[in-house]
Structures are given as structure tokens and as C-alpha cells.
Amino acid sequence: MLVPVFNEERHIRETVAAMQAQRFDGQFELLFADGRSEDRTREILLELAASDPRIRVLDNPRRRTASGLNVCLREARGEFVARMDAHTYYADRYLAAGVERLRRGDTEWVSGPAVPRPVGAISRAVGMALASWLGRGGSRKWDDVLDGAEERDLDTGVFGGVWRRGRVLDAGGWDERWPINQDSEMASRFLAQGARLVCLPEMAGYYVPRDSLKGLARQYYRYGYYRAQTFRRHPGSMRRSHLIAPALALALIAALLAPRPLRAPARLAVLVYLLAVAGTGLSTAARPGRRAEGGLLLAVLPIMHFGWGFGTLAGMCRFGPPAAGFASLVRGIPPTDEAAAIAGVYAPSLHGEDA
């Protein structure tokens, strides 16, 4: 198991205990790459490692998630590897189910659905937003598996996973230029090489949504920003649903700053959106015991949408517009993703060479 950590003192014992409880018919090791935590995370991990030889504590001097995953990948000794996050709690058959599915063949990447498990009022509102039609933005990628389907194919929208170690090494590991969205970027490379990605319900990961509006805004801005970088590198990963939030952000800008002929339709678009948000909030508040969450949805949904939208626009300004992705959406023909087809160019040191 590959686990990047940084300042996880508060929950690290509980996280490790949950990982140790994996029901797996075979041996496994827990590799923790510490990004030079400033609290007692490393000390606690070393204490736990002293009583469990399966735990290994590694140094992650670059301090980013992707670099921590690559550190663990280089040191892993098994045939299979699984990414696990310190803020997420996994089903006890997460590892076993992933390995079993890989052994059956016809897929190179097995993952599970991300399921919110809120802890506070704002966190609960975020969970409700993600469950609503307006919060999903048209995406239903995990609905089938959560409703009892055996598995579902995915296209870049992945949440961790289990792989054969050699396959991830051949792909070049995680690209360390992506502070977040690393899995989706790597999934684009797998898909460009013809790989199949599947999602299994029994591999669900339960995570805690942000419980502050400021943290939520930063999270979604960064999602959009680095998704734009992924679009630029892998135009085939772009979907029409990804453009809804940036289009909404543009509509807001036009409603405030555009010339008069454009201002009216832009304001109408923003008004329709706000009415949809109000309707979602009111319908939620009408449910027993959900008044507070319904009221918070009036802030949570716009923060999520405008955060993602303005982040995507900023990313397109920083990394360049994904012209090939736009063209493929217009033509309905997937673009050739040459960059994604080159394995090993992202992290050449994974095979032991100097970076």
C-alpha cells in the first residue's frame, strides 16, 4: 500500500489501524512516505513500525503527494500496489477485491467509488451537494456501482486504485508536476494506451468533505486549475460536462463587465443558475432535520461551481487553452494524445535511473 502523509498526527493511528485490518489472503506491506511533517506524524509511524514489520516509513523530501507516491512505488516489493490516502477509510476488502479483479484480466486499473462521510454542518452540506443533480454536474460515474451494479468502466474520473506494480512503473508513475489530480492525469495515459479502468462497489473509499467554506473554495479552485493542465496535456480527457463550470464563470464575468448586448443574456444565464441553486437548497431544507444544510447549500454549490470554473479559466491562462480538446468535442472525434502514449517520460527515476 502506497500512502503519502503530511501532518497527520490527529488521525494517523486510526488510519493505520484501518489499513492493518485489510482482509487479504497473502502478505502486504504499508509504505508511508512522510513529507517531512511538522507534527508527530513521523514519530507515531516509527513507533507503530517498531511493533509491525509490515510498516515502513520513507522520506518524501519533495513533500508533494505525487512524489510521495513515487517514493513508495520505488520501494515497493510486491507484484501489486494500491494507493491509499491518510484522510480516507477504505472497505476492508479494498486490497483483496482489487487484486482479484486484476488477476481475472481485461483491466489494468481497478478502483472504487468515493463516498462522502461528513463530520460537520458544512461537510454535510457538501455531501448533499455532491449527491444532488446540480452538484454532480451531469456526472453519474459512480451511481451504478453504488446502486448495486457489479462494476463500471471509468474514463479519467478515478479515485485511487490497485495496479500491478510493473504496469505503473512502465507508465512512469505519477507525474510530479500535478500537485493534485494526479490519478486522473495518469489515467489519461493508461486510457491513451488502450487500458480499461473499472470501478468496483466493494472498493468504496469513505472520505470527509471539507468543513469550511474557505477550504472548500480553495479545494475546488485547485481542482479546476490542474484539470486545465490535464486538458492541455491530454485533450482526450476533456468532457462536455467539464466545461459547464468555466462557462458559468464566464457568464458571471460577462454579466458584470461585458458590453450591453452581451450583458443581458449573461445575466439571464446567471439568474437561471441561481434559481436552480435556490430550488435545490429549498428542497433540501424542506426535508426533516435538514434546514441548516439546505441553507448552507446556497453558499456551498456556488463555491464549488465558481471555484472550479474560475480555477479552470486560470489554468487555461497559465497552461494554454486546450485547443485539441475543444476541437474533439465539436467534431465528436477523440484527439490523438501523443504525450500520453509516451510511457516513462514523467518519472524516469522510477526504474532506478538518475532523474
ZIQUIBEL-V938703 format. One record per residue. D_CENTER is the distance of its C-alpha to the mean C-alpha in Angstrom with 1 decimal. Layout:
BEGIN
D_CENTER
D_CENTER
END
This chain:
BEGIN
17.5
15.7
14.8
14.4
16.1
17.6
19.9
19.0
22.7
22.4
20.4
20.6
23.6
22.1
18.9
21.1
23.4
20.8
19.8
23.5
24.1
22.2
24.8
25.1
28.4
28.5
27.8
24.5
23.7
21.3
20.4
19.4
18.9
20.1
19.4
23.0
22.4
24.9
25.5
26.6
23.4
25.0
28.3
27.0
25.1
28.4
30.3
28.2
28.5
32.3
32.5
30.0
30.3
27.0
25.2
25.1
24.2
23.4
23.4
20.6
22.8
20.3
18.3
14.8
11.9
12.3
16.0
15.9
14.2
17.0
19.6
18.9
18.8
22.2
23.7
22.6
25.7
24.8
24.4
20.9
17.8
14.9
11.8
11.9
10.8
13.8
12.6
11.9
14.8
15.0
17.7
20.6
20.6
17.0
18.5
21.7
20.2
18.0
21.0
23.3
21.4
21.2
24.9
25.7
24.7
23.5
19.8
18.2
14.7
14.5
11.6
11.7
10.6
8.7
11.9
12.6
15.6
17.1
19.7
21.4
22.6
19.9
17.1
19.0
19.2
15.5
15.2
18.1
16.7
13.6
16.3
18.6
19.2
18.9
15.5
14.0
15.5
17.0
14.0
15.2
12.9
13.0
16.4
18.6
17.4
17.5
20.9
22.2
21.7
21.8
18.8
17.0
16.2
12.8
12.5
9.5
7.1
6.3
5.3
7.5
10.9
14.6
16.6
20.2
20.3
22.6
20.3
17.5
20.4
21.8
18.7
18.9
16.0
13.1
14.2
15.0
15.3
11.6
11.2
7.5
5.5
7.6
6.5
6.9
9.9
11.3
11.0
13.1
15.6
15.9
16.5
18.9
20.9
21.2
18.9
18.0
14.6
15.2
13.7
16.2
16.8
18.3
15.1
13.5
11.5
12.8
11.2
13.2
12.3
13.8
17.6
18.9
19.1
19.0
15.9
14.2
15.7
14.6
10.9
11.0
13.4
11.3
8.4
11.4
13.2
11.0
10.3
14.1
14.4
12.5
15.0
17.8
17.2
16.3
18.0
17.7
14.0
15.2
15.9
18.4
16.1
14.1
17.5
18.4
17.1
18.6
21.7
22.0
21.9
24.6
26.6
26.7
27.9
30.4
31.6
32.5
33.6
34.4
38.0
39.7
39.4
35.6
35.2
36.4
33.9
31.0
32.2
32.6
28.9
27.8
30.3
29.1
25.5
26.8
28.9
26.0
24.2
27.6
28.1
24.8
25.6
29.1
28.4
26.2
28.8
31.4
30.0
31.7
30.3
27.6
29.5
27.6
24.1
25.5
26.8
23.6
21.8
24.1
22.3
18.8
18.4
19.9
17.9
14.6
16.1
18.2
15.7
13.3
16.6
18.3
15.4
15.4
19.1
19.3
17.0
19.3
22.3
21.0
20.0
22.2
22.0
20.4
23.9
23.4
20.4
22.6
25.5
23.8
22.8
26.5
28.0
25.6
25.7
22.7
23.3
24.1
21.2
23.4
21.1
18.7
21.7
22.8
21.6
22.0
22.2
19.1
20.1
23.7
24.5
22.5
25.7
27.8
29.0
29.2
26.4
END
